[in-house]
């Protein structure tokens, strides 16, 4: 990797691009992507930016659209993941070019190597698709053979989410960075694949994008790993009278606390994974304050 501006891997949640309860339309997604693109374009002034986006709502929507066409069997989740990488990457690249002085933005459809024996295949916990009331979710589970779980006050479909072991296209991503491109990759956590006897094949799962982004940041030797979400800080006792924001913390300090399993916990775990296995710093904060986070005016900053 050539030396130059420091590398920052930025993870943007799929729910930030299609917000909870929002109509899952192209117009709404384009509007939300525009907000994210402005923040990411600002970062590109000082960093070599690699963007990883989520796809939970989008891949669930594609799965539903698949089911609506009865004349063909539904496509597997890894293929739908590739579709969302193309769709969101295309929209994000177009939007980012509007706000960047250097308009070189490339999207890489990325495969993520996972373990075929990962216990996650037996314990689906990754939310995808829209939210439902309990009765509707139970009816769809019976109709389509889904597994469902409560997500706050709603219910959603859940699928396996194996841990990422490596990124197949890592050399291509490095080459694009060296050529001065902003790179969008590992979208939706990437397409999960397993390797057997020299062959690579997709598996029915959705990899967590924060863990894929942390794996990517480690493989790129990135100086910074930034997770953008809808909160300004990681908070202890979030939503309670005893709520306390965290500012500068070590991995050891952070691991003393417990966070919500379906929301903040995987973000914290991904940041700890990066900070403890690299020389870089991890950050979590608001999508609307990306530059402030990197200037230490906002956000939670995690050190190894």
matplotlib code that plots the C-alpha trace (Angstrom):
import matplotlib.pyplot as plt

x = [0.0, 1.5, 1.9, -0.3, -3.3, -4.3, -6.8, -10.2, -12.8, -16.3, -19.3, -22.8, -25.8, -28.5, -31.1, -29.5, -30.1, -33.7, -34.9, -37.0, -40.7, -40.0, -41.6, -39.0, -38.9, -36.1, -36.8, -36.4, -33.3, -31.8, -32.5, -30.9, -27.9, -27.4, -27.1, -24.5, -22.6, -22.0, -20.5, -18.3, -17.1, -16.0, -13.8, -12.2, -10.4, -8.2, -8.4, -8.3, -11.9, -13.3, -17.0, -18.9, -22.7, -25.4, -28.2, -30.6, -33.8, -32.7, -31.9, -35.1, -37.1, -35.4, -36.3, -39.9, -39.9, -38.5, -41.4, -43.9, -43.0, -44.3, -43.1, -39.5, -37.9, -36.5, -32.8, -30.4, -29.4, -25.8, -27.0, -29.5, -26.6, -24.7, -27.7, -27.9, -24.1, -24.7, -27.8, -26.6, -23.0, -24.3, -26.5, -23.8, -21.1, -23.2, -24.1, -20.6, -19.2, -21.4, -19.6, -16.0, -13.2, -11.7, -14.6, -13.0, -15.4, -15.4, -17.8, -16.4, -18.9, -17.1, -17.1, -16.5, -15.0, -16.8, -16.5, -19.0, -19.1, -19.8, -22.4, -24.3, -25.8, -27.7, -28.7, -30.1, -30.0, -29.4, -32.5, -33.4, -36.3, -39.2, -40.7, -44.1, -46.5, -46.2, -49.3, -48.3, -44.7, -46.0, -48.2, -45.3, -43.1, -45.6, -46.2, -42.5, -40.7, -39.0, -37.5, -38.6, -37.6, -38.7, -36.9, -37.9, -41.7, -41.8, -40.9, -38.6, -37.2, -33.8, -31.1, -27.7, -24.8, -21.5, -18.2, -16.1, -12.7, -11.3, -12.0, -11.6, -11.1, -8.7, -5.9, -8.3, -9.4, -5.8, -5.1, -8.0, -6.9, -3.4, -4.8, -6.6, -10.1, -12.7, -13.8, -17.3, -17.0, -18.1, -21.7, -24.2, -21.2, -20.3, -21.5, -20.8, -18.8, -17.1, -14.1, -14.0, -11.4, -10.3, -13.8, -15.7, -19.5, -22.1, -24.0, -27.5, -26.6, -26.0, -22.7, -22.8, -21.4, -19.6, -17.6, -16.8, -15.7, -13.5, -11.9, -11.4, -9.8, -7.4, -6.4, -5.8, -3.8, -6.1, -5.4, -9.0, -12.3, -15.4, -19.0, -21.6, -25.0, -28.0, -26.4, -23.7, -22.0, -21.9, -23.8, -23.9, -27.5, -28.9, -32.4, -32.3, -32.0, -28.5, -27.4, -23.8, -22.0, -18.5, -15.8, -12.3, -12.1, -9.9, -11.0, -10.5, -12.8, -15.4, -15.6, -16.8, -20.2, -23.2, -24.9, -28.1, -27.6, -29.4, -28.0, -25.0, -23.4, -22.1, -20.8, -18.8, -17.6, -16.4, -14.6, -12.9, -11.9, -10.2, -8.6, -7.2, -5.7, -4.2, -2.4, -5.4, -8.3, -12.0, -14.8, -18.5, -20.8, -23.5, -23.8, -24.4, -21.1, -18.5, -16.0, -16.6, -15.9, -12.6, -11.7, -12.5, -15.4, -18.0, -18.3, -16.8, -13.1, -11.8, -8.1, -6.4]
y = [0.0, 3.4, 6.0, 9.1, 10.4, 8.1, 5.4, 5.5, 2.7, 4.1, 1.8, 3.3, 1.4, 0.1, 1.6, 5.0, 4.6, 3.4, 4.5, 2.3, 2.5, 4.7, 3.8, 1.6, 3.7, 4.8, 8.4, 8.0, 5.9, 8.5, 11.3, 9.4, 8.5, 12.1, 13.0, 10.2, 11.2, 14.8, 13.5, 11.0, 13.5, 15.9, 13.1, 12.5, 15.9, 14.5, 10.7, 7.9, 6.7, 3.2, 3.0, -0.1, 0.2, -2.0, -3.6, -5.1, -3.3, -3.5, -7.2, -8.0, -5.9, -7.8, -11.1, -10.0, -9.0, -12.4, -14.1, -12.0, -13.7, -17.2, -18.4, -18.6, -19.9, -17.2, -16.4, -17.2, -14.4, -14.2, -13.3, -10.8, -9.4, -8.9, -7.1, -4.7, -4.0, -3.0, -0.9, 1.0, 1.3, 2.8, 5.3, 6.2, 6.6, 9.0, 11.0, 11.2, 12.5, 15.6, 16.6, 15.6, 17.6, 14.3, 12.4, 9.0, 6.7, 2.9, 0.2, -3.3, -6.2, -8.0, -11.7, -12.4, -15.7, -17.4, -20.7, -23.4, -24.6, -21.2, -21.7, -18.7, -21.0, -22.7, -19.5, -16.9, -13.4, -10.9, -8.7, -8.1, -6.5, -4.4, -4.4, -6.0, -6.3, -9.7, -11.2, -10.3, -11.5, -14.8, -15.3, -14.6, -16.9, -19.7, -18.8, -18.4, -20.6, -17.6, -17.4, -14.2, -12.3, -9.2, -6.0, -3.4, -3.0, -4.7, -8.1, -8.9, -11.8, -13.1, -15.0, -16.5, -14.0, -15.8, -14.1, -12.8, -14.5, -12.5, -10.5, -12.1, -8.9, -7.2, -6.8, -5.0, -2.7, -1.8, -1.1, 1.3, 3.1, 3.4, 4.9, 7.6, 6.2, 6.4, 2.7, 1.4, -2.3, -5.1, -3.7, -5.3, -7.1, -8.6, -11.8, -14.7, -17.5, -20.7, -22.3, -26.0, -27.9, -24.7, -23.6, -20.7, -20.9, -18.6, -19.5, -18.5, -15.7, -12.0, -11.0, -8.1, -5.1, -3.7, -6.9, -7.0, -3.4, -4.1, -7.1, -4.8, -2.1, -4.6, -6.1, -2.5, -1.5, 1.5, 4.2, 4.8, 2.8, 4.9, 3.6, 6.1, 5.7, 7.7, 8.6, 11.0, 8.7, 5.2, 5.4, 3.3, 2.7, 4.1, 5.5, 5.3, 8.2, 6.9, 7.3, 8.2, 9.0, 7.6, 9.8, 8.4, 4.8, 1.7, -1.7, -3.0, -0.3, -0.8, -4.5, -3.9, -2.7, -4.4, -2.9, -3.7, -7.0, -5.9, -2.4, -1.0, -4.3, -5.4, -1.9, -1.9, -5.5, -4.6, -1.5, -3.5, -6.2, -3.5, -1.5, -4.5, -6.1, -3.0, 0.3, 2.3, 4.0, 3.2, 5.7, 5.6, 8.6, 10.4, 10.3, 14.0, 14.7, 12.7, 15.5, 16.6, 13.0, 12.9, 16.3, 14.8, 17.3, 14.5, 10.7, 7.9, 7.1, 3.6, 2.8, -0.6]
z = [0.0, -1.0, 1.7, 1.5, 3.3, 6.2, 5.4, 7.0, 6.7, 7.3, 8.0, 7.3, 8.4, 6.0, 8.3, 7.8, 4.0, 4.5, 7.9, 10.2, 9.3, 6.2, 2.9, 1.1, -2.1, -4.4, -3.6, 0.2, -0.3, -2.7, -0.2, 2.7, 0.6, -0.3, 3.4, 3.9, 0.7, 1.9, 5.1, 3.3, 0.7, 3.5, 5.0, 1.6, 1.9, 4.6, 4.3, 1.7, 2.3, 2.0, 2.5, 3.8, 3.8, 5.4, 3.5, 6.0, 4.8, 1.1, 1.0, 2.8, 0.3, -2.6, -0.9, -0.7, -4.4, -5.3, -3.5, -5.4, -8.7, -8.3, -11.7, -10.6, -7.4, -5.1, -5.4, -2.5, 0.0, -1.2, -4.8, -3.4, -1.4, -4.6, -6.1, -3.1, -3.4, -7.0, -6.3, -3.3, -4.5, -7.8, -6.0, -3.4, -6.0, -8.1, -5.1, -3.7, -7.0, -6.7, -3.5, -4.1, -5.7, -6.8, -8.3, -8.6, -6.8, -7.5, -6.3, -5.8, -5.5, -2.7, -1.5, 2.2, 3.2, 6.1, 7.9, 6.8, 10.4, 11.9, 14.8, 13.4, 10.8, 13.5, 15.4, 13.0, 14.5, 11.7, 11.1, 7.4, 5.6, 6.9, 10.4, 11.1, 14.0, 15.7, 14.1, 10.6, 11.2, 12.5, 9.4, 7.1, 9.0, 8.4, 4.8, 3.7, 6.3, 7.9, 11.3, 13.1, 16.3, 18.1, 17.1, 19.7, 19.5, 16.1, 14.6, 11.7, 9.8, 11.0, 9.0, 9.8, 10.2, 10.2, 11.2, 8.3, 8.0, 5.0, 1.9, -1.5, -3.4, -1.0, -3.6, -6.0, -3.2, -2.4, -6.0, -6.3, -3.1, -4.5, -7.7, -5.7, -5.8, -3.0, -2.7, -1.9, -1.0, 1.3, 0.9, 3.3, 4.8, 1.4, -0.3, 2.2, 0.5, 1.7, 0.1, -0.5, -2.5, -4.3, -5.2, -3.8, -3.4, -1.9, 1.3, 2.5, 5.0, 5.6, 7.1, 9.7, 7.9, 11.0, 11.4, 7.7, 7.9, 10.9, 9.0, 6.0, 8.1, 9.6, 6.2, 4.8, 7.9, 8.2, 10.7, 11.5, 11.6, 11.8, 12.4, 11.6, 13.3, 14.6, 18.0, 18.9, 21.4, 22.7, 26.0, 29.1, 30.3, 27.1, 27.5, 31.3, 33.8, 34.5, 30.8, 30.5, 27.2, 26.6, 25.0, 25.0, 26.2, 25.9, 24.7, 28.2, 29.7, 27.0, 27.6, 31.2, 29.9, 28.3, 25.3, 23.3, 21.4, 18.2, 17.9, 19.7, 20.9, 17.4, 16.7, 19.9, 19.3, 15.8, 17.1, 19.8, 17.3, 15.2, 18.0, 19.8, 16.6, 15.0, 15.7, 14.7, 16.5, 16.2, 16.4, 16.7, 16.2, 14.3, 10.5, 10.6, 12.5, 10.7, 10.4, 14.0, 15.1, 13.3, 14.8, 18.3, 18.8, 18.9, 19.1, 21.1, 20.4, 21.2, 21.7, 22.0]

ax = plt.figure().add_subplot(projection="3d")
ax.plot(x, y, z, "-o")
ax.set_aspect("equal")
plt.show()
